[in-house]
Amino acid sequence: MSKSKVLVVGGTGYIGRRIVKASVAQGHETYVLQRPEIGLDIEKLQMLLSFKKQGAHLVEGSFSDHKSLVDAVKQVDVVICTMSGVHFRSHNLLLQLKLVEAIKEAGNVKRFLPSEFGMDPARMGHALEPGRVTFDEKMVVRKAIEDVKIPFTYVVANCFAGYFVGNLSQLERLTPPKDKVYLYGDGDVKVAFMDEDDVATYTIKAIDDPRMVNKTLYVRPPDNILTQSQLIQKWEKLTGKKLEKISITAQDFLASMKGMDFAGQVGVGHFYHIFYEGCLTHFEIGKEGEEASKLYPEVQYTRMDDYLKIYT
C-alpha cells in the first residue's frame, strides 16, 4: 500500500514541527501549510524553509480564504492540525471549523487528525472553569468532524515532557528546581509523560493504520506512567542530591488561582485534574481507542530517566 500524502496545518508550532519531521522521516510526501499571516516572522519563515530542505512541500493557504484551504486539502490524503490550544501561547482551536468545512468540500481526505495531543476532552466534561474552555472547544471540533462523517483519529498524548518532566512538574518554570520541590498532595497520583518526538512518531504511525479509523490513540506507554514522586526520585538518583519536598493540599492549590491572569488560572485547573484527580490514568481504554505502544511495539520510546539526563 502506498503511503498517504500528508498536510500539516500549524507546522511551525511546538508539536507541529515534530509532526512534519516524523512524516518526512517515515516516507510520507509531506506538505506544510504556509499562511500569509506569518508576515515578518522570520523565525517561522526560516523553519518553513528548513522543512523544504528536509523534503517537505510548502503550500499557501489562509483561514480567511476558504478556496485556498480547499485547494491545499485537495493535494493530500491526510490532514493533521497542530494549532495551539494553550492559553499562554496562542489559542486558535475553533479556527479548525474552517478546516473541517474545507475538508468536507474537497471530499478526498481519508483521515483528519484535529489539534488534540493533550488530555482526552471526552473525559473532561466535569473540568473546572476557566480551563474547561480547552476541552469544550475540542469537543465542538470533534462534533463538527463527526457530523459531516470525515474519517478521524484523535491523539491523546497526555503530558509533554518539555513542560512536565524537566521541571519535575513545577508550575511557572521549565528547568529542575535546585533545592525544594512542590508535591501535589502526596505526589502519588499516576501521570502519563511523553517525549514530544515520540508523540509525533506514534501519530504518523497511526495515519495509514486501518485499526485507527474513527478511534482515539492514547499515547501512554506503561514505563512512562509515573507518579510525581517517582519522577522526582529519578531526578534525585541522577543528580545524587535530595530535594526538600513541600506538599500542597488540593484546597490550597486551587486557592492559588486567585489573582492569577486567565492563562494562569487555566494552567492551575489543568494541573489539578492531572495531579490530584489522575484524569490521565484513572480509566481503562475501551473500544473507543487503542494504546500506542501496544499497537506499535517497534517504536523505542524514550523513558523519563533517560529524558531527564539532558538537564543534569
KAWO-V784073 format. One line per field, one symbol per residue. ss: DSSP state (~ for helix, > for strand, _ for the rest). A space follows every 50 residues. Layout:
ss: ???
//
This chain:
ss: _____>>>>______~~~~~~~~~~____>>>>>_~~~___~~~~~~~~~ ~~~~__>>>>_>__>~~~~~~~~____>>>>___>>___>>_~~~~~~~~ ~~~~~~____>>>_______~~~________~~~~~~~~~~~~~~~~___ _>>>>>__>>~~~~_______________>>>>>_____>>>>>_~~~~~ ~~~~~~___~~~__>>>>___~~~>>>~~~~~~~~~~~~____>>>>>_~ ~~~~~______~~~~~~~~~~~~~~~~___________>>>~~~~_____ ___~~~~~~~~_
//
